[in-house]
């Protein structure tokens, strides 16, 4: 028994006793179940397993602390109305916002942050990390860290572009279908059915095999694949608004369709649409990452997280973690967006769950 | 009973039409190529004679509609034409791989379905507790991770660092069944992780939705024990959403399987499709897409039919 193991259990048991004494039920259950789990993993894995748990718990605590501080920061700098909403945000949502903020910074200021260019060959292939290269070199001897930073700009930027295009197409068609109805509604509805009846990745592969893999094709194909989701949601939401009396009044005033959409319907259906934008971004981002991973997305030498994983995958068979970092970057952003969307949906659904 | 049969038949007819439309889409998408297939395959440097020869060999001198019906008739009998790159019959290239892919998907489904339904019900019963919150965060993380991320993590920890399972799922004909299960465990586990997360969340939502209905409240108020509320009152009505959830997620496996096969170098249809896309081997791409799309549509169809059969309310539309 090393001092680390003794200190570890002493801390956990002390903390659970304190929690029990002050009647903090949730904290007690959390800490005490962690103690029980540690007993089992400690017997099986020994001190290294306990060290792993300590690191994980420490990182979780750090993430929680950061999100708490970030939420307080946001509450202070935002105006009255927004800060009131932010106060109700759970820590997970605050964490999501913090991650999105960090990614945005990395993307916008990539050339300033990254020590080397994204296509700059600076050392031998798969060189190990040193002072100049934080994460070592990739399969061509380019700086891995710089490429990950640039990836924030390329991968996320492309996904954002495709999402916006999908959103504009889907929302416009949905709004038109809801206001005009008739043959356009039928036509767009059936078209959406057909697109949605083919799995998205399969559809994308079919289209990319035909039109080749350049950026414009990827953006348009991905936007077409995901616009039916937006179309259906917009049509449903706008369909509820269209039957309202004030729309009738506007129609009687003689307002045109475009005015109705822009001034009457859209302002009354923004909340679900914003949440949908977040979800849609996750789908698009994962699809493009998958395509890049298959070698059919963003083409080299542009730095992109999906293709970086594939190019450096051989390192994994030597027990190296580095190829997983870009993949983790993809996962982290998607999780972050999902956290924020979860909170938004929860808010707009008005606490429906029992 | 006549009503049910009619409803189911109607739904099946709709499914058949969807399948037909999708086949048209898959076939005519290739017609959108600038120039035609022969030109695209041979490239810019080809002489007019070679292009004309290939065109004749592929039957491109006939109008597209006639070729479509030939292709569709062939596809229905399992004949998808000839690969442009290797000259091999597409059906020969696909048949073994299709069995492999089916095996992998079934393997994953057999593990994922019971586990996720049980976990989903447990999480729904313990809703808003710490356990539920942790499960929520974990499933969300699993859904948000790209399949290749999960796959490589499993390779790193279970194959490279500890050597429990092989990292590459190579198959050979003379393997025993146990050996086969062992070799394909990591790809199956990757799929299980993704699908279980989806299924758990959807099962949880379905059960919570159900538990909020007034008749459950009534049962509770008249003093029925909690387990009986679940088994006798909630479960019969929960089958419809659960069947739906299962079928939808099996359909989700279809997309997941492509990436997972590439990660583990598993000899399945997904891998074949990705290779064919890179080589622009259109007959193979079309065949694979049709197979994936058909499976997807059939599973969605199964979900709808299952919902009609288990939910009497759907049989009497207002």
Interface residues (C-beta under 8 A of the other chain):
Chain A: X26 X29 X30 X92 X193 X194 X197 X198 X199 X200 X201 X202 X203 X205 X206 X207 X208 X209 X210 X211 X282 X286 X289 X290 X293 X294 X295 X296 X306 X309 X310 X313 X316 X317 X318 X319 X321 X323 X324 X327 X328 X330 X331 X334 X335 X338 X339 X342 X353 X354
Chain B: X18 X21 X22 X25 X26 X29 X30 X32 X33 X127 X128 X130 X137 X140 X141 X143 X144 X145 X146 X147 X148 X149 X152 X153 X155 X156 X160 X161 X167 X208 X211 X212 X251 X254 X255 X258 X259 X262 X273 X274 X276 X277 X278 X280 X282 X285 X286 X288 X289 X292 X293 X296 X297 X300
